[in-house]
Amino acid sequence: MQQADISKVRASVHQRRGRKVLIQLDRGRNKVDIQEGVIQNAYPSVFTILVKDARDENPPQLLSFSYSDIITREIRMKLC
């Protein structure tokens, strides 16, 4: 993993702040979660996504990920 790769991912995420994304989370042992959220902030080492639960009784969750999670495909993002 090179620093240039992380810089490209960081710039891409920063550019999409405030947009709705579909994220696919690899939870291990063939478990995958697919959720829709909005990119809230992009920090130097991590970025945050506000995810609304499918059930309305649960409050929204703020999830944080590192840019290396995208490179290693721990999460996959697609614009909605």
C-alpha positions in Angstrom: 0.0 0.0 0.0 1.6 3.2 -1.1 1.0 6.7 0.2 0.0 7.9 -3.2 -2.9 5.4 -3.2 -4.1 6.6 0.1 -3.9 10.2 -1.0 -6.0 9.5 -4.1 -8.7 7.8 -1.9 -8.6 10.6 0.6 -9.1 13.2 -2.1 -12.0 11.2 -3.7 -13.8 10.8 -0.3 -13.2 14.5 0.5 -14.7 15.5 -2.8 -17.9 13.4 -2.1 -18.6 14.9 1.3 -22.3 15.4 1.9 -23.4 12.9 -0.8 -25.4 9.8 -0.4 -23.5 6.5 -0.8 -24.2 2.8 -0.6 -21.6 1.0 1.5 -20.9 -2.7 1.5 -19.2 -3.8 4.8 -17.2 -7.1 4.9 -17.8 -8.4 8.4 -15.8 -11.6 8.0 -16.8 -15.2 7.6 -18.9 -14.5 4.5 -21.0 -11.9 6.3 -21.7 -8.7 4.4 -23.8 -5.7 5.4 -25.2 -3.3 2.9 -26.2 0.1 4.2 -27.0 3.5 2.8 -25.6 6.7 4.3 -24.1 10.1 3.9 -20.4 11.0 4.0 -20.2 13.5 6.9 -16.6 14.4 7.3 -13.2 13.5 5.9 -10.3 13.8 8.3 -6.6 13.1 7.7 -6.7 9.5 8.8 -10.4 8.5 8.8 -13.8 9.5 7.3 -17.2 9.3 8.8 -20.5 8.1 7.3 -23.9 8.7 8.9 -26.0 5.6 8.4 -29.8 5.5 9.0 -31.1 2.2 10.2 -33.8 0.5 8.1 -36.0 0.3 11.2 -37.2 3.8 12.1 -37.1 3.2 15.9 -33.3 3.1 16.0 -31.3 6.4 15.8 -28.8 7.0 13.0 -25.3 5.7 13.6 -22.0 7.5 12.8 -19.5 5.0 11.4 -15.8 5.8 10.9 -13.5 4.1 8.5 -9.9 4.5 7.5 -8.9 5.1 3.9 -6.9 1.9 3.9 -10.3 0.1 4.4 -11.2 1.1 0.9 -7.9 0.0 -0.6 -8.0 -3.4 1.2 -11.7 -3.8 0.2 -12.9 -4.1 3.8 -15.6 -1.7 2.6 -16.9 -0.8 -0.9 -18.7 2.5 -1.7 -20.9 3.4 -4.5 -22.6 6.8 -5.1 -26.4 6.7 -4.9 
